[in-house]
Amino acid sequence: MMSRGQNSWMERTSFASPLVCTECGQRLTSYGLCTISAEQRRHNRFLLPASFLLRIPGDKPQFARIKNISQGGISFDNLSCCLPAHKTLRVDIFNCNTGTGIEQLPVEIVSTPEKIQNETPVAAIQATKGARFLNLTQAQKKLLADCIQTNGKLEEIQPPEELISQ
């Protein structure tokens, strides 16, 4: 963990310490013995049906499963492609059921693979990625909003299991 700049009023209090993970870049806030994620989302997340895929350009275009989407960005699973943070590219959202899609959406990769612990002593690599939409045209914004409104289901954020069982 590294210390980072204080952004919110809560982080400027004497009992809160802003941190950032040196391995994955996740923003955190520590309150003594308790550390929480410091997300700064401006848009609700929506789940899309499994028939929606993200096409990632390259020598051999690849497809990734979309975990969730919002007006500001997209989260996806990508098992076979290494996309570094801050890389900018144009992606397509493709509906396999209808053969339609939204093409050439400019994005910036904002998260990289995270190491997670599992039953084995060796840390595994989690393949979830995140991307932020950059400078969408009015037409792209409208198509994205229509896609989310027509096909999206508001994602309900569940508390971690250990909090539910207590």
N, C-alpha and C positions, 0 to 999 in steps of 0.2 A: 504494500500500500504506500502511496505517496500523498502528501498534502496537496490540496488544490485550492484555487481561489474561492472565496465565499460569494455565492450568488443570491441566495434568498435571505429574507429577514431572519428565518429560523437558524440558518447557518452562521449568522453574525452574532448569535448569542454566545455567551461564554461556555455553555455546556455542550455545544454542538461543534464537531470537527469535520469539515469537508475533506473527503478523501477520494482517490481514484485508484482502481486496481492496476498495478503495473503490468499484469499479464493480458487483460482483455480491454482495459480502458473504461470499464463500468464506473459511473459516478456513484459515490456512496456518501452517506452522512453518518458519522458515529456519535452516539449519545452515551458515552461511557462504555458500558458492557453490551449495548445494543447497537447494531449497525444495520441501516436500511438503504435500499436503492433510492437514488434521487432522480427519478424520471422527470422529464420536462415535456410531456406530450401536450399538444394543443388540440388534437383531434381524437375522436372516438375510434376505437379499433373495431373492424368488422370481419367476420369469418365469411369466406366465399365457399361455395360447393367445391368438392374435390375435382370437379371437371375443369376448374380454372387452374392454369399453369402459367408460370413465368418463363418466358424464353430469354435466355442469356446468350448474347452474340459471341462469336468466336470463330476459329477455324472450323470447328464442328459445333454448331449451335447446340446448347443444352437446355433442358427443361427442368424446372424446380417446382416443388409443391409450395403453394402460397399458404403460410400459416395465418396471417391476418393482413388487413389493408386499411388504410385511412386516407384522408385527403392529403396528408403530409408525407406518407411513405408506405413501405411494404416490408413485411417480414416473411422470409421463405427458408425452406430447407434445401440445401444444395450439397449433395454427398460427394460429387466428383469434381468440383471446380474450386480452385483457391482464388478468392477475390479479396485483394488487400483493401484495408480501410482507406478511405479518401479517393478510391478509384472512381472515375466518372465514366458512364457508358449509357447506351440507350437500350432499353428492354421492351418487350412486348408482353401484354397480358392476353392469354389465349384461352377461349372457351372451347373445350374439346367437343361438347355436345352440339353446339351450333356452328362451329367452324369460324366464329367471328372473334375479333380481338381489338385491342387498343395497341397501336404500334408506335414505336420510336419514342417511348417515354424517357426523358433524361433523368438519370438518378445518380446519386453519389452513395457509395457503400459506406455505412457509418458504424458497422460493427463487424468484428472479425470472429473467427472461431474461438470458443471459450473452452478451457480445460475443465472437465468435470470429473469428479471422483465417482467411481462405481465400486462394485465388490472387489475388483482386482486392485492391487497396490499401484498399478500404473494408471495415470490420469488418461482419460479418453478425450477425444476432441469432439465437441458438440458442433454440428454442422449448420446451426441456425445462423442466418445472416439478416441484416437489416439494411434498407436503402431509403434515402430521403429523395423525394421528387424535387427536381430543380427546374425552375423557369418553365413550367408547363404553359402551353398556349391555351387560349380561351377554349378552343375546340377540345383539346385534351382534358382540360378541367371538367368540361361538361360531360364528355364521354365517361370519365372516371366517376364523377358524381352519379350519373345515370346507372353505371355498372354496379356501384355500391348500393344505391337505393333499390334497384331491381333484384339483385342477387344476394346482397349482404345481410348478415344477421349480426346484430350488436354482440360483441364478445363480452361475456361476463367474467370479470376478474375474480378468481377464487383465491381465498387466503391459503397460505401453505398448510399442508396436512398437519404439521405439528401444532399449529395454532388452533385448528378445528378440534383436535383430540383433547385439548386441555380444558 
